[in-house]
């Protein structure tokens, strides 16, 4: 538990205040979104009816592209803090206008506008937050801190849903008046962004949106190039096919839940559902599903990936949808609808999300960037709109029942499962090819590799006669914990390539097995400084109670190799308190060397002092 908590809360000196403000910011953004979502759903269903949901699905697909284009052009004219705050103020003004328009009698079009607006709000505000986060933190900080923002977002979603239910049920707040609470939260976000910017602006001096990356902007790929990338790769075509099936299924399932909720919350003899009951229901639903998704992601995803691999992980979502769709077809109702969409939402944002990230692992980075744009711009929007169009035909033209639409979902999911079965072999082949070509950049990984098939392929690569490929595999395994690694990595400690020895030590140090002490001590005399530092770090980890004292003894000794290894280990890995071991006396000893180690001694000291 302590290790798990430290992986989430790893905030260092100078980061506490800014990170706290960023956590509050994403928390309030999600609280607001999950106040708006139940209001959006209940207002639309109570005014226009669930039968018209397909039309608003189509409308969202049509509106998002021009809105995104306009926003992109406007963003070039402002610094990032100005862009975010002006957008937030515009949102606040919109909320007041929407609250007024909702109160106007007979204006059905308003609920269409509100539904579409909320969908855009959710995408826009979260995208702006991550723009700010990437501007405030560098890559090394991001790996430590961004997981905390993900946790804050989940808690915010859960809080927003539960607050909606509480305000309506216990305090009698009307659905329309939830928008006033959103205004307050958004106003606080303006204050938070202003404060964050004032604390970090000295580090953000390149202009707004461009600051997200320090690299020179790459020319945008044409859609023709992207189509060629996809067409030339059977593997990419399968990934996109799975994403399309996921989107179409999610759209159908969204409609089914709202259709049965409309019936369930329509009082006997009434023509329309109870708006407040619907809002309270959707608030509770979104809150509980967010909480379950968090629990699955943090406590089950790792184990599932480790046991079942990538293909097993991405099979969880379609299997859950298949079983739940059968239940909906046989016994349509609110309980079946909650299980159907709830299982989809829980797995989609936990196990399936991680599995899909792993599917893209063997794809070259430049191709991955182009295909992601293709998915975000075309696949996501067009196929959600297409699903809405198909749903409209089913509900307004053919007039299918909930059970019959559930049967359609079963057919889509079966096709989805076939694609998952076929992609397993394609994934293994693509991963092997990527390893051979060195197309996976370990520095680009935003998650830990845990699935069995990927780890097994990396272990096989360790037997290669090519030192470059072995180094590459060790780099990918640097943060992996797997009992198989100790036996296969240990022989690499005697490898002729010094980088292989160094990386092998790093992998072994991460395994928690401390029975290699004698073999590791021999490497303290290795000719390579990096190998000696990693060997010292392994010994330091093997003595958690007296690691600091060992480092002190090595620093005071006469052996330059041991001294330099201890200094390098302290600079790179030691805690803030243990860095105090680099005393004035130690500094003088390194500065005053006049032997053959004088130059490397001073270089190492300069690097160590730079970390203090």
C-alpha positions, 0 to 999 in steps of 0.5 A, a space after each residue: 500500500 505504501 508503495 502504491 501511495 508513493 507512486 501516486 503522491 510523489 510531489 517534491 519541494 517547490 511543487 506542492 502549491 502549484 500541484 495543489 492548485 492544479 488538482 483543485 482545478 481539474 477537480 472543479 472542472 469535473 464536478 461541474 461537468 458531472 453537474 451538467 451531464 445529469 441536467 443535460 440528460 434529464 432536460 432533454 428527455 423530459 422536454 423532447 423525449 428519448 426518441 429524439 436522442 439520435 438527432 442530437 447525436 448527429 447534431 454533436 457530430 456536425 457542430 464539433 468540427 466547426 467549433 474546434 476549428 474556430 477555437 484553434 484559430 482563436 487560440 493563436 491570438 492569446 497566451 495560454 492563461 488568457 485563452 483558458 480564462 477568456 474561454 471560462 468567462 465565456 462559459 460562465 456567460 453561456 451558463 447564465 444565457 442557457 439558464 434563462 433560455 431553459 426557462 422560456 416556454 415552448 422553446 424545444 430547440 434550447 434542450 438540443 443546444 444545451 445537450 450539444 453545449 455540454 458535450 463540447 464543454 466536457 471536451 474543451 475544458 479538460 483539453 485546456 487543463 491538459 494544455 496548462 498541465 503540459 505547460 507547467 510541468 516538464 516530462 519527468 514531472 509529468 510522469 510523477 504528477 499526472 496520475 494525481 490529476 487523473 485521480 482528482 478527475 475521478 473524485 471530481 466526477 464522483 463528487 459531481 454526480 453525488 452532489 447532483 443527487 444530494 441537491 435535488 433529493 435533499 435540498 429541493 434544488 431544481 435541475 435548471 438551478 444546477 447551472 448556478 452552482 456550475 457558474 460558481 465553480 467555473 469562477 473559482 477555476 478562473 482564480 485558480 488558473 490566474 494564481 497558477 500562472 502567476 507562480 509559473 509564468 517565469 518558466 512559461 515564456 514562449 507564448 500560450 499554446 505553443 508552450 505545450 512542447 519545446 520542439 519545433 512544430 511539425 507540419 501537419 500530415 494530410 489526410 491522404 498520408 493518414 489514409 495510406 498509413 492505415 491502408 498499408 497496415 492490416 494491424 492499424 485497420 483492425 485497431 480502427 475497426 475495434 475503435 469504431 465498434 466501441 463507439 457505435 456500441 457506446 452510442 446505442 447503449 447510451 440511447 438504451 439507458 436513457 430510453 428505459 430511464 424515461 419509462 421508469 421515471 414517468 409517473 402513472 398517467 403522466 405524459 412526461 417523466 419527472 425531471 427532478 427524479 431523472 436528474 437525481 438518477 443520472 447524478 447517482 449513476 454517473 457518480 457511482 460509475 466513476 467510483 467503480 471505474 477508479 476501483 477497477 483501474 487501480 486495483 484490477 487492471 494490473 492483475 488482469 493485464 498481467 494474467 490475460 495480456 492485451 487481447 484479454 484486457 480488450 476483450 473484457 468490454 465487449 464480453 460485458 456488453 454482450 452479456 448485458 445486451 442479452 439481459 436487456 433483450 430478454 428483460 428490458 428495464 432500468 436495472 438492465 439498462 444500468 448494467 448494460 451502460 454501467 459495465 461499458 463505462 466502468 471497463 471503457 475508462 479502466 481496463 479497456 483504456 489501458 489495453 487500447 494504449 498497449 495496442 498502439 505500442 508497436 506503432 511508430 511514433 510518427 504514424 501514431 501521431 497521424 493516426 490519432 488525429 485521424 481517429 479524433 477528427 474523423 473516426 470519433 466524430 463521424 462514426 458517432 454521428 453515423 451511429 446516431 443516423 442508424 439509431 434514428 432509422 431504427 427508432 423513427 422509421 422502422 420503430 424498433 423496440 428496446 429489445 430489438 435494438 439490444 439485439 442489434 447491439 449483440 450483433 455489433 458486439 459479436 463483430 467487435 469480438 471477432 476483431 479482438 480475436 484476430 488482432 492478438 496474433 497481429 499485435 505479437 507480430 507488430 510488437 516483434 517487428 517494432 523491437 527489431 526496428 527500435 520503433 518504440 521509444 521507452 521515453 514516450 511511454 505514459 504507462 507501465 508495461 504489465 501484460 504477459 505477452 508484451 513482457 514475454 516478447 521483451 524477455 525473448 529479445 534479451 537473448 539477442 546477440 545484438 547489444 542494441 536490441 538487448 539495450 532497447 528491451 532492457 529500457 522497455 523493462 526498466 519499470 516492469 516488475 515480474 518474477 521472470 526477469 531476475 533469472 533472465 537479466 542476471 546473466 547480463 551483468 557479465 555482458 560485454 556491453 557496458 550499457 547492457 550491464 548498467 541497464 540490467 542493474 536498473 531492471 534488477 534493482 526494481 524487482 525487490 529481490 536482494 539476493 545478488 549482493 556479492 555479484 553486485 559488489 564486484 561491479 562496484 569496480 567496473 570500468 564504467 561509471 554508470 555501472 558503478 552508480 547502478 551497482 551502488 544503488 542496488 546495494 543501497 536498496 538492499 540495505 533500507 535501514 542503513 543505506 545512508 550509513 553505507 553511502 557515508 562510509 564509501 564517501 569517506 573511503 580512499 577508493 575513487 571508484 567507490 567514492 564516485 559510485 556513492 556520490 553518483 548514487 546520492 545525486 541520482 537516487 537518494 532522498 533530500 535528507 541523504 543528499 546532505 551527505 555531500 558535505 563541504 569536506 566531500 566537495 573538497 576531496 573531489 576538487 583537490 584530486 590531482 591524480 588521473 581521476 581529477 577530471 572525471 572527479 570534478 565532472 561528477 561533482 558538478 553533476 551532483 551539485 546540480 541536483 541539490 
